[in-house]
Amino acid sequence: MTDTTTSPPETQPDDGKTRSGRPSLPLLPLGIVGAVVVALLLVYTVGGKDSGLVTQSIVTGLLLGGVYALVSVGLTLIFGVLGIVNFAQGAMLTLAMYLVYQMVDAGGIPVYVATLLAIPVMFLFGVLVQAALLNKLTMADNEEGPLLVTLGLSLLIVNVLLMIFGGRPKRVPSSVEGSFEVLDAIVSWERLIAFAGALLVAGALTLILRGTSFGLSIRAVSANTQGASLVGIDVRRIYAMTFGIGSACVAVAGGLMVPFLSLTPTVGEQFTILAFVIVVLGGLGSVKGAVVGGLVIGLVQTVGALYLPGTGSLILVFAVFVLVLFFRPQGIFGVKQ
Amino acid sequence: MTALTTERAPSVSSDDPRLKDRSTARTYLALVVLLAVAAVLPFVLDEQTETVAVRTLIFAIMAVGWNLMSGYGGMFSFGHAAFFGIGAYTDAYLLVEHGISPWIAMVVGASISAAAGTLIAFLCLRYRLAGAYFALATFAFAQVFLLVVQNLDFLRRTEGFNVPLLTENSWWMLQFEQGSHFYYWIPLAILGAGLLGTVAYVNSRSGQYVQAVRDDEVAAASLGINVMRVRLVAVAISCAFTSLAGAFYTQYYFFVGPEQAFGSAVSVNAIVPAVIGGIGTVFGPVVGAMVVGPLSEWIATVLREPPPFLEFLQGVTGLDVAVYAALLILIVLFMPKGIYGTLRDRFRS
């Protein structure tokens, strides 16, 4: 899928510092979208599958991709600003889901209201994690330390949830039942709400980053930490806020997904690696890239499942990942290093 | 760049720990004594404790292997399950399908593992994927291996392999009666060879070079060190050695499935002991394994008859991993050199 837009590795100079992306960056995202559309058309015409089935997978894939995008937006934001790959992103997603589950189950609160309530809680959780566990390592420019701490955090969250709730799957009763049809494909309202909510939050986040002075500070820290602190930005505070926003993203994603997932302590595990693949595909640190990457990976997974059932479609996801890693490590929207 | 020119040239005095002719001899001596002590342990341990000891040894072998590449080489691997799994599956496949001796399978598995590791590392390093990026790329490759094995018929998909039971002891087939001390001595010998090999390697030219590259890649390259080659050597040794743990695992537990071999928990099991004990030290991974290996056993013992203030924990699962996760976080934050590394530095000064 990506081979039309990348050059063979032999022609690139050996030195990573001088290796440059294509000068015509806007063409590349268009090319990717074009390649995806062409690939989907090929699946329709010569794929040898029932076209209703294909439509259904595309719709499901796009809806799924929206939620993937939201988890990835949190990850990419944290990476872009703090330079930390948050290994606990998936576990934090699980934590948010259990939070919502608990509010619905014990408090009788409707699931989407519970999601709104979970946002500030998870934001605070993220701020605390950054302030208590990560700030010292981030300020010291230690790269492996945060990775290990977030790995430990992810194990801790999953196993504490296991201790409290046990391993048996839980379900949240759905508050919005039913589905409707689009072009012979069945769309459940819950998934559509999840998709719309995810894109809404991603859009709002972009507006905050672009339009507010707070967003400007975040972007300043991301671009040049030292310079930002010289002009009076409290870098530690921005770090903590960014991690908080990153975890607020998974709170939304978790709450939106919980109606159609069966909940176990390990349910978020696969999201860590999926989100990482998406973020690398889109370009580390790019919100736009995370959204496009999320949609693409959602499509790859569901349309790929037509040909490789079970866990097989994940192999395709990783194949995309490996291709990106080796041919365009900065991703679709990434800037050269 | 300016930091390079203003920095004082390191002075080398004769008692500098980096000139470690004497200290190397002492390390060898300490190793031999420790191994000798460890070798007589089965005579005093009961069977239950010996099982825990064997598990600890498997942890230690993995951590020693991981440490070579990630500690001394500075290339953080989050996917050592890939190499453990290659060892485990090569052994299982060759034994079950072709009746080939585990000893030969170990050599074959180590070669495949070294080749796979070198290839993965080469692809990553070629584009200077460093730090967290390298770690997650290796993690992704381990996941790919897991998924591929789960989808391959000749590797029996999710079913895994059962090692056929023999009626008598066989050295050639690496199978003994239950509770035999050989199940302890064999991994101990592998671990001992790995530790002695680690000391030899880190003092060799190649080992010194890879540490120089870890500390300052640009400086090392400008001194004429072939950065890529010395790194790949470290990776190959690390992966080959880790695969031995996998092969022994299959022989000891008589079963291996995709999750036991390639699951992300396996990668964690290679990382955590080394980090807790001390990254980039000879004894660190062993010390860490001695903490992590028996941990779940200790916790199970405590929970069987919990003290009153812990009664609410009775019957819950997950506590052991939660404890070692917390330990991992605390160690990284407060003892970045690990238990052994911190103690060593204290005694030196």
Interface residues (C-beta under 8 A of the other chain):
Chain A: P9 G16 R19 G83 I84 V85 L133 K136 L137 E143 E144 G145 P146 L147 L148 V149 L151 G152 L153 S154 L155 L156 V158 N159 V160 L161 L162 M163 G166 G167 P265 E269 I273 F276 V277 L308 G310 T311 G312 L314 I315 F318 F321 V322 L325 F326 P329
Chain B: F76 F78 L123 C124 R126 Y127 R128 L129 A130 G131 A132 Y133 A135 L136 A137 F139 A140 F141 Q143 V144 L147 V148 Q150 N151 S264 V268 I271 V275 L313 V316 T317 G318 L319 V321 A322 Y324 A325 A326 L328 I329 V332 L333 P336
